[in-house]
Protein backbone atom coordinates (compact mmCIF):
# COMPACT_ATOMS: atom_id res chain seq x y z
CA UNK A 1 0.00 0.00 0.00
CA UNK A 2 0.97 3.61 -0.44
CA UNK A 3 2.79 5.20 2.47
CA UNK A 4 3.96 1.85 3.84
CA UNK A 5 7.20 1.79 5.73
CA UNK A 6 9.84 -0.60 4.53
CA UNK A 7 12.26 -2.06 7.07
CA UNK A 8 14.94 0.27 8.29
CA UNK A 9 12.69 3.35 8.28
CA UNK A 10 12.47 4.07 4.53
CA UNK A 11 9.07 5.51 3.66
CA UNK A 12 7.70 3.94 0.50
CA UNK A 13 5.57 6.26 -1.60
CA UNK A 14 3.82 3.51 -3.57
CA UNK A 15 3.61 -0.23 -4.22
CA UNK A 16 6.63 -0.02 -6.59
CA UNK A 17 8.94 0.76 -3.63
CA UNK A 18 9.62 4.34 -4.72
CA UNK A 19 10.80 6.43 -1.80
CA UNK A 20 10.29 10.09 -0.95
CA UNK A 21 13.49 10.90 -2.86
CA UNK A 22 12.58 11.19 -6.55
CA UNK A 23 13.79 8.16 -8.55
CA UNK A 24 15.17 6.41 -5.46
CA UNK A 25 13.75 2.94 -4.85
CA UNK A 26 13.91 0.73 -1.79
CA UNK A 27 15.33 -2.66 -2.73
CA UNK A 28 16.31 -6.02 -1.29
CA UNK A 29 15.83 -6.33 2.46
CA UNK A 30 15.06 -2.60 2.59
CA UNK A 31 11.82 -3.00 0.61
CA UNK A 32 10.22 -5.31 3.11
CA UNK A 33 11.11 -8.12 5.40
CA UNK A 34 14.87 -8.31 6.28
CA UNK A 35 16.69 -6.98 9.31
CA UNK A 36 16.56 -3.27 9.95
CA UNK A 37 19.93 -1.64 10.35
CA UNK A 38 21.80 -4.13 8.18
CA UNK A 39 25.18 -3.09 6.78
CA UNK A 40 23.83 -2.97 3.21
CA UNK A 41 20.96 -0.74 4.25
CA UNK A 42 23.23 1.61 6.24
CA UNK A 43 25.61 1.86 3.29
CA UNK A 44 22.73 2.54 0.88
CA UNK A 45 21.41 5.30 3.14
CA UNK A 46 24.82 6.94 3.31
CA UNK A 47 25.13 6.88 -0.47
CA UNK A 48 21.60 8.23 -0.93
CA UNK A 49 22.27 11.05 1.54
CA UNK A 50 25.53 11.90 -0.19
CA UNK A 51 23.96 11.93 -3.68
CA UNK A 52 21.07 14.05 -2.41
CA UNK A 53 23.54 16.61 -1.05
CA UNK A 54 25.53 16.61 -4.30
CA UNK A 55 22.52 17.39 -6.50
CA UNK A 56 20.77 19.80 -4.14
CA UNK A 57 20.16 23.08 -5.93
CA UNK A 58 21.49 21.90 -9.29
CA UNK A 59 19.57 22.86 -12.37
CA UNK A 60 18.24 19.75 -14.05
CA UNK A 61 18.64 19.27 -17.77
CA UNK A 62 15.39 19.52 -19.66
CA UNK A 63 14.25 16.60 -21.74
CA UNK A 64 12.42 16.68 -25.04
CA UNK A 65 9.09 14.96 -25.67
CA UNK A 66 10.79 12.02 -27.43
CA UNK A 67 13.11 11.39 -24.47
CA UNK A 68 10.23 11.59 -22.00
CA UNK A 69 8.27 9.13 -24.13
CA UNK A 70 11.25 6.73 -24.09
CA UNK A 71 11.43 7.03 -20.30
CA UNK A 72 7.72 6.23 -19.96
CA UNK A 73 7.99 3.26 -22.35
CA UNK A 74 10.98 1.91 -20.41
CA UNK A 75 9.19 2.39 -17.08
CA UNK A 76 6.11 0.61 -18.45
CA UNK A 77 8.25 -2.27 -19.75
CA UNK A 78 10.19 -2.62 -16.49
CA UNK A 79 7.04 -2.57 -14.34
CA UNK A 80 5.02 -4.85 -16.68
CA UNK A 81 5.47 -8.01 -14.56
CA UNK A 82 3.87 -6.20 -11.58
CA UNK A 83 0.84 -5.36 -13.70
CA UNK A 84 0.46 -8.78 -15.37
CA UNK A 85 -3.25 -9.47 -15.81
CA UNK A 86 -3.24 -12.31 -18.37
CA UNK A 87 -4.86 -15.62 -17.47
CA UNK A 88 -1.59 -17.53 -17.94
CA UNK A 89 1.39 -16.17 -16.02
CA UNK A 90 5.03 -17.25 -16.18
CA UNK A 91 7.01 -17.58 -12.96
CA UNK A 92 10.52 -16.05 -13.37
CA UNK A 93 12.23 -18.88 -11.49
CA UNK A 94 10.60 -21.52 -13.69
CA UNK A 95 11.61 -19.64 -16.83
CA UNK A 96 15.16 -19.30 -15.53
CA UNK A 97 15.28 -23.08 -14.97
CA UNK A 98 14.03 -23.63 -18.53
CA UNK A 99 16.79 -21.37 -19.92
CA UNK A 100 19.40 -23.07 -17.74
CA UNK A 101 18.42 -26.43 -19.24
CA UNK A 102 18.64 -25.05 -22.78
CA UNK A 103 22.14 -23.75 -22.07
CA UNK A 104 23.22 -27.03 -20.47
CA UNK A 105 21.76 -29.34 -23.11
CA UNK A 106 22.29 -27.35 -26.31
CA UNK A 107 25.20 -24.94 -25.75
CA UNK A 108 27.40 -27.01 -23.46
CA UNK A 109 31.08 -27.83 -23.72
CA UNK A 110 30.74 -30.20 -26.67
CA UNK A 111 29.02 -28.03 -29.23
CA UNK A 112 27.08 -29.25 -32.24
CA UNK A 113 25.76 -26.78 -34.79
CA UNK A 114 22.28 -28.33 -34.95
CA UNK A 115 21.91 -28.16 -31.15
CA UNK A 116 23.10 -24.54 -31.01
CA UNK A 117 20.68 -23.59 -33.80
CA UNK A 118 17.90 -25.19 -31.75
CA UNK A 119 19.06 -23.30 -28.64
CA UNK A 120 18.78 -19.96 -30.47
CA UNK A 121 15.32 -20.96 -31.69
CA UNK A 122 14.14 -21.96 -28.18
CA UNK A 123 15.58 -18.81 -26.60
CA UNK A 124 13.87 -16.59 -29.17
CA UNK A 125 10.64 -18.47 -28.47
CA UNK A 126 11.08 -17.90 -24.71
CA UNK A 127 11.82 -14.21 -25.24
CA UNK A 128 8.83 -13.69 -27.52
CA UNK A 129 6.35 -16.05 -25.86
CA UNK A 130 7.18 -16.25 -22.15
CA UNK A 131 8.79 -12.91 -21.24
CA UNK A 132 5.60 -10.89 -21.93
CA UNK A 133 3.76 -13.20 -19.48
CA UNK A 134 6.25 -12.87 -16.62
CA UNK A 135 4.62 -11.80 -13.38
CA UNK A 136 5.76 -10.43 -10.06
CA UNK A 137 3.88 -9.70 -6.84
CA UNK A 138 6.49 -7.42 -5.25
CA UNK A 139 9.77 -5.58 -5.99
CA UNK A 140 11.89 -8.65 -5.15
CA UNK A 141 10.01 -10.81 -7.66
CA UNK A 142 10.20 -7.95 -10.17
CA UNK A 143 13.99 -8.07 -9.83
CA UNK A 144 13.88 -11.80 -10.64
CA UNK A 145 11.66 -11.19 -13.68
CA UNK A 146 14.01 -8.53 -15.04
CA UNK A 147 17.00 -10.73 -14.30
CA UNK A 148 15.60 -13.69 -16.27
CA UNK A 149 14.86 -11.35 -19.18
CA UNK A 150 18.55 -10.42 -19.23
CA UNK A 151 19.61 -14.07 -18.84
CA UNK A 152 17.60 -14.99 -21.94
CA UNK A 153 19.18 -12.20 -24.00
CA UNK A 154 22.70 -13.08 -22.85
CA UNK A 155 22.07 -16.79 -23.46
CA UNK A 156 20.91 -16.09 -27.00
CA UNK A 157 23.98 -13.94 -27.67
CA UNK A 158 26.20 -16.66 -26.21
CA UNK A 159 24.65 -19.32 -28.48
CA UNK A 160 24.93 -17.08 -31.55
CA UNK A 161 28.58 -16.33 -30.78
CA UNK A 162 29.28 -20.05 -30.30
CA UNK A 163 27.75 -20.71 -33.72
CA UNK A 164 30.18 -18.28 -35.30
CA UNK A 165 33.20 -19.88 -33.71
CA UNK A 166 34.46 -22.57 -36.08
CA UNK A 167 37.49 -23.73 -34.09
CA UNK A 168 37.22 -27.40 -33.13
CA UNK A 169 39.05 -27.37 -29.78
CA UNK A 170 37.05 -27.62 -26.57
N, C-alpha and C positions, 0 to 999 in steps of 0.2 A: 504494500500500500504506500501511498504518497506520504512523505513525512516520517517514514519509519527510520529508526536508528539502527545502523549496522553496528556490529561489535566494535569496540574501541572508541565509540563516541562520534563517529562520522554520521552526519545527518544526510540521509538519502532523500533527494527531491522527488524521485519517482521510482516506478518498478524496474527501471533499467539501470539502477544503481548510480545515477548521476548525483553528484553532491552539490552543495551550495556554491562551489567554485565552478564557474562555467567551464565545460568540457573536461572536468575532472571526475573520474568514475571510481567508485569503491570496487575493489576486486579481491578475489581469493578469500582468505579468512576474514578480511575486512567487511565484505559484503553480506555477511551473515554467518552465524555459527562460529567458529574458531575462537581462540583465546584472545581476549582483549589484552592489549599491551605487548603483543609479540614483537620480536625484533624487526620483522619485516614491516609490520604496521608502523612502528616508531620511525623506521628509516623512511618509509613512504611519506609520513607526515612531515618529516624534516625537509624532504625534497619538495613537497607541495608548498610548504611555507616559504622556502627559499625562492622557488619559481614565482610564486605570487608576489613576493617583494621585488623581484627583478623586473616584472612586467607592470608593476603598479605605475600608473600615470603615463605609460607609453601610448602613443597614438597607433591604433591598429590600422593595418593596411585595408583598404576597401577592396571588396571582391565584386567582380562583374556578375551579371545574371547567369551566364553560362557556368561560372565556377560555383555559384551557389546551388545551381541545379545539380551539378556533379556531386556536391557535398550531400545534398538531400537524397540522391539516388544511392550513394554509397551507404549512408545511414540506414536507408530503407533495406538495402541488401544485407547489411550486417545484422540488423535487428529482425530480419525475416523469420528465423527459427523461433523467436519468442512470440510471433504473431501467427504461427502456423495453424490454419483452420481446416485443412483438408481432412478427409475421412481417414486416409492412410498416412501415417506419419513414420518417418525413419529415425531410429535412435542413433545418435552419433557414434556410440561405442560399438554398436552392431555393424555399422558401415565401416568403421575403422578396422574391425576384425576381418570383414570381407576384403578390404583393400590389402591388408596384411597377407592374407592367403593368396591373393593374386600375385603379389610381389614374390612370395616364397615359392609358389608353384610355377610361375611363368617367367620370372625375371631373376632367377637364382644365380648361383655360381656357374653352373653348366648351362649356357645359353643356347637356345635353338631359335632360329628366326621365326618359325611358325608359332611357337609359344609366345615370343615377344610381341608379334603382330596381334595375337589374341589378347595379350595383356593390355595393349593400347586400346583395342576395341572395347574390352570390359571396363577399363577405367573411364573411357569417354561415355560409355553407357551409364556408369555410376554418377559421373559428373552431371550428365544431362537429365537422367531419370530420378536419381535418389537425392542429390543435393537440394533441389527445390523443395523436397518434402522433409528435410531435416527439421526437428523440433527441439525446443528447449523450454524448460519451465522457469529457469532462473539464470542469473548472470554466469554462474559456474558452468551450467550445461550449455549456455550460449558459447562460452569459450571452447568447449569440446566440439561443438558444431562447426565453429570457424576453423578450428584446428584440423578437423578431418577434411574440410574443404581444401585446405592447403596441402594436406598429405596426398590427396587425390591428384592435385595438380603437379606436385613434385614427383609422384610416382609415375605419372604419364610422361613427364619430361625425362625421367630416368630411363624408362623403357625405350623411348624414342632415341635417346642418346646411345643406348646399348645396341639398338638396331643399326646405327650408323658406324659403330666400331666393328671393323672387319678382322681385326687381329684374332688369332686363334688361341692364344695363351689364356689360361685361367687368370 
